[in-house]
Amino acid sequence: MPAGVQVAFTIRSVASPQSYRLKLDLRDGDVLRATVPGAEGPASGPDGAAVVLRDGHSALSIGVPAAADADGRNLLVGTRVEGDSDMYTATRCRATRSCS
């Protein structure tokens, strides 16, 4: 990663929380927004990612999260933006099958 930060949450057991909050300390006037696939402008990006907008321009991007179980199988991760926080919820089902 040329310039940035990587954050990891470790879920050690089924008793561990499934939701995690990444709270950002934003400058006055900065706004955290979820990206929108196919949108025009700086908030365009993949579903599940986010961007910090400063004066209408992208100042920081947060990529799409990834999660895997202890066996290395990909899991589904839901995301949502709440104010100055990016929320992540890992589901215990595999990304290759339905969770219903």
PyRosetta script that sets phi, psi and omega in degrees:
from pyrosetta import init, pose_from_sequence

init()
pose = pose_from_sequence("MPAGVQVAFTIRSVASPQSYRLKLDLRDGDVLRATVPGAEGPASGPDGAAVVLRDGHSALSIGVPAAADADGRNLLVGTRVEGDSDMYTATRCRATRSCS")
pose.set_psi(1, 114.3)
pose.set_omega(1, -175.3)
pose.set_phi(2, -61.2)
pose.set_psi(2, -47.7)
pose.set_omega(2, 178.9)
pose.set_phi(3, -149.8)
pose.set_psi(3, 114.1)
pose.set_omega(3, -180.0)
pose.set_phi(4, 166.9)
pose.set_psi(4, -166.6)
pose.set_omega(4, -177.1)
pose.set_phi(5, -133.7)
pose.set_psi(5, 143.0)
pose.set_omega(5, 173.3)
pose.set_phi(6, -118.2)
pose.set_psi(6, 132.0)
pose.set_omega(6, -179.9)
pose.set_phi(7, -117.9)
pose.set_psi(7, 136.8)
pose.set_omega(7, 178.2)
pose.set_phi(8, -129.7)
pose.set_psi(8, 136.8)
pose.set_omega(8, 173.3)
pose.set_phi(9, -113.3)
pose.set_psi(9, 133.6)
pose.set_omega(9, 178.9)
pose.set_phi(10, -107.1)
pose.set_psi(10, 122.9)
pose.set_omega(10, 177.8)
pose.set_phi(11, -104.2)
pose.set_psi(11, 106.5)
pose.set_omega(11, -171.2)
pose.set_phi(12, -89.4)
pose.set_psi(12, -20.5)
pose.set_omega(12, -178.9)
pose.set_phi(13, -154.6)
pose.set_psi(13, 170.5)
pose.set_omega(13, 177.8)
pose.set_phi(14, -66.5)
pose.set_psi(14, -17.1)
pose.set_omega(14, 177.9)
pose.set_phi(15, -82.7)
pose.set_psi(15, -10.5)
pose.set_omega(15, 179.6)
pose.set_phi(16, -70.0)
pose.set_psi(16, 153.2)
pose.set_omega(16, 175.8)
pose.set_phi(17, -60.6)
pose.set_psi(17, 151.3)
pose.set_omega(17, 176.8)
pose.set_phi(18, -100.2)
pose.set_psi(18, -14.5)
pose.set_omega(18, -178.6)
pose.set_phi(19, -114.3)
pose.set_psi(19, 140.1)
pose.set_omega(19, -178.2)
pose.set_phi(20, -135.5)
pose.set_psi(20, 145.9)
pose.set_omega(20, -177.9)
pose.set_phi(21, -115.0)
pose.set_psi(21, 128.4)
pose.set_omega(21, 172.2)
pose.set_phi(22, -106.2)
pose.set_psi(22, 100.6)
pose.set_omega(22, -177.2)
pose.set_phi(23, -91.6)
pose.set_psi(23, 127.4)
pose.set_omega(23, -179.0)
pose.set_phi(24, -101.0)
pose.set_psi(24, 139.5)
pose.set_omega(24, 174.7)
pose.set_phi(25, -92.4)
pose.set_psi(25, 89.7)
pose.set_omega(25, -173.4)
pose.set_phi(26, -86.7)
pose.set_psi(26, 151.8)
pose.set_omega(26, 172.9)
pose.set_phi(27, -70.2)
pose.set_psi(27, 156.9)
pose.set_omega(27, 174.6)
pose.set_phi(28, -56.3)
pose.set_psi(28, 130.6)
pose.set_omega(28, 179.2)
pose.set_phi(29, 92.5)
pose.set_psi(29, -17.6)
pose.set_omega(29, 176.6)
pose.set_phi(30, -72.6)
pose.set_psi(30, 147.6)
pose.set_omega(30, -178.2)
pose.set_phi(31, -133.9)
pose.set_psi(31, 131.1)
pose.set_omega(31, 174.8)
pose.set_phi(32, -91.2)
pose.set_psi(32, 128.9)
pose.set_omega(32, -179.5)
pose.set_phi(33, -134.0)
pose.set_psi(33, 143.9)
pose.set_omega(33, 170.3)
pose.set_phi(34, -71.4)
pose.set_psi(34, 141.6)
pose.set_omega(34, 177.4)
pose.set_phi(35, -77.9)
pose.set_psi(35, 157.6)
pose.set_omega(35, -177.3)
pose.set_phi(36, -126.1)
pose.set_psi(36, 117.2)
pose.set_omega(36, 178.6)
pose.set_phi(37, -58.3)
pose.set_psi(37, 132.0)
pose.set_omega(37, 176.5)
pose.set_phi(38, 80.0)
pose.set_psi(38, -0.1)
pose.set_omega(38, -179.8)
pose.set_phi(39, -73.5)
pose.set_psi(39, 160.5)
pose.set_omega(39, 175.0)
pose.set_phi(40, -89.8)
pose.set_psi(40, 145.1)
pose.set_omega(40, 172.3)
pose.set_phi(41, 92.8)
pose.set_psi(41, -167.6)
pose.set_omega(41, -171.0)
pose.set_phi(42, -69.7)
pose.set_psi(42, -17.1)
pose.set_omega(42, 179.7)
pose.set_phi(43, -91.4)
pose.set_psi(43, 10.0)
pose.set_omega(43, 177.0)
pose.set_phi(44, -77.9)
pose.set_psi(44, 137.1)
pose.set_omega(44, 178.9)
pose.set_phi(45, 172.4)
pose.set_psi(45, -178.9)
pose.set_omega(45, -177.4)
pose.set_phi(46, -70.3)
pose.set_psi(46, 152.7)
pose.set_omega(46, 175.3)
pose.set_phi(47, -60.8)
pose.set_psi(47, 131.4)
pose.set_omega(47, 179.3)
pose.set_phi(48, 99.9)
pose.set_psi(48, -10.0)
pose.set_omega(48, 178.0)
pose.set_phi(49, -95.9)
pose.set_psi(49, 174.2)
pose.set_omega(49, 179.2)
pose.set_phi(50, -145.7)
pose.set_psi(50, 164.6)
pose.set_omega(50, -179.7)
pose.set_phi(51, -143.2)
pose.set_psi(51, 144.9)
pose.set_omega(51, 171.0)
pose.set_phi(52, -98.1)
pose.set_psi(52, 122.5)
pose.set_omega(52, 179.2)
pose.set_phi(53, -99.0)
pose.set_psi(53, 132.5)
pose.set_omega(53, 176.3)
pose.set_phi(54, -128.6)
pose.set_psi(54, 119.2)
pose.set_omega(54, -178.3)
pose.set_phi(55, 53.1)
pose.set_psi(55, 37.7)
pose.set_omega(55, 176.8)
pose.set_phi(56, 79.9)
pose.set_psi(56, 4.4)
pose.set_omega(56, -179.8)
pose.set_phi(57, -121.5)
pose.set_psi(57, 153.7)
pose.set_omega(57, 179.1)
pose.set_phi(58, -70.0)
pose.set_psi(58, 122.3)
pose.set_omega(58, 177.4)
pose.set_phi(59, -105.1)
pose.set_psi(59, -21.7)
pose.set_omega(59, -177.0)
pose.set_phi(60, -160.2)
pose.set_psi(60, 139.0)
pose.set_omega(60, 174.9)
pose.set_phi(61, -120.5)
pose.set_psi(61, 146.3)
pose.set_omega(61, 177.8)
pose.set_phi(62, -118.7)
pose.set_psi(62, 117.5)
pose.set_omega(62, -175.1)
pose.set_phi(63, -70.6)
pose.set_psi(63, 172.2)
pose.set_omega(63, 177.6)
pose.set_phi(64, -67.0)
pose.set_psi(64, 129.6)
pose.set_omega(64, -178.6)
pose.set_phi(65, -73.8)
pose.set_psi(65, 157.3)
pose.set_omega(65, 176.4)
pose.set_phi(66, -133.1)
pose.set_psi(66, 149.5)
pose.set_omega(66, 178.1)
pose.set_phi(67, -144.5)
pose.set_psi(67, 149.8)
pose.set_omega(67, 177.7)
pose.set_phi(68, -141.1)
pose.set_psi(68, 151.4)
pose.set_omega(68, 177.1)
pose.set_phi(69, -84.6)
pose.set_psi(69, -178.2)
pose.set_omega(69, -176.7)
pose.set_phi(70, -61.3)
pose.set_psi(70, -22.4)
pose.set_omega(70, 178.7)
pose.set_phi(71, -92.1)
pose.set_psi(71, 3.8)
pose.set_omega(71, 178.6)
pose.set_phi(72, 84.5)
pose.set_psi(72, 7.3)
pose.set_omega(72, 178.5)
pose.set_phi(73, -81.4)
pose.set_psi(73, 136.5)
pose.set_omega(73, -179.8)
pose.set_phi(74, -63.7)
pose.set_psi(74, 141.7)
pose.set_omega(74, 176.1)
pose.set_phi(75, -116.7)
pose.set_psi(75, 158.9)
pose.set_omega(75, 175.3)
pose.set_phi(76, -77.2)
pose.set_psi(76, 139.9)
pose.set_omega(76, 176.6)
pose.set_phi(77, -129.2)
pose.set_psi(77, 121.1)
pose.set_omega(77, 175.3)
pose.set_phi(78, -92.5)
pose.set_psi(78, 146.3)
pose.set_omega(78, 178.3)
pose.set_phi(79, -132.3)
pose.set_psi(79, 152.8)
pose.set_omega(79, 171.6)
pose.set_phi(80, -158.1)
pose.set_psi(80, 149.7)
pose.set_omega(80, 178.2)
pose.set_phi(81, -97.1)
pose.set_psi(81, 131.6)
pose.set_omega(81, 175.1)
pose.set_phi(82, -130.0)
pose.set_psi(82, 100.8)
pose.set_omega(82, -179.6)
pose.set_phi(83, 61.7)
pose.set_psi(83, -116.7)
pose.set_omega(83, -179.8)
pose.set_phi(84, -101.4)
pose.set_psi(84, 21.9)
pose.set_omega(84, -179.4)
pose.set_phi(85, -124.5)
pose.set_psi(85, 145.3)
pose.set_omega(85, 172.4)
pose.set_phi(86, -106.7)
pose.set_psi(86, 123.1)
pose.set_omega(86, -176.5)
pose.set_phi(87, -102.7)
pose.set_psi(87, 136.6)
pose.set_omega(87, 178.9)
pose.set_phi(88, -123.2)
pose.set_psi(88, 134.6)
pose.set_omega(88, 175.7)
pose.set_phi(89, -129.1)
pose.set_psi(89, 115.9)
pose.set_omega(89, 178.5)
pose.set_phi(90, -92.1)
pose.set_psi(90, 132.8)
pose.set_omega(90, 177.2)
pose.set_phi(91, -97.9)
pose.set_psi(91, 153.7)
pose.set_omega(91, -176.3)
pose.set_phi(92, -85.2)
pose.set_psi(92, 5.8)
pose.set_omega(92, 178.3)
pose.set_phi(93, -99.5)
pose.set_psi(93, 159.1)
pose.set_omega(93, -178.8)
pose.set_phi(94, -77.6)
pose.set_psi(94, 149.9)
pose.set_omega(94, -179.2)
pose.set_phi(95, -67.8)
pose.set_psi(95, -14.9)
pose.set_omega(95, -176.9)
pose.set_phi(96, -92.5)
pose.set_psi(96, 3.7)
pose.set_omega(96, 178.3)
pose.set_phi(97, -143.9)
pose.set_psi(97, 166.5)
pose.set_omega(97, -178.2)
pose.set_phi(98, -70.7)
pose.set_psi(98, 149.3)
pose.set_omega(98, 179.9)
pose.set_phi(99, -98.3)
pose.set_psi(99, 2.0)
pose.set_omega(99, -176.8)
pose.set_phi(100, -77.7)
pose.dump_pdb("model.pdb")
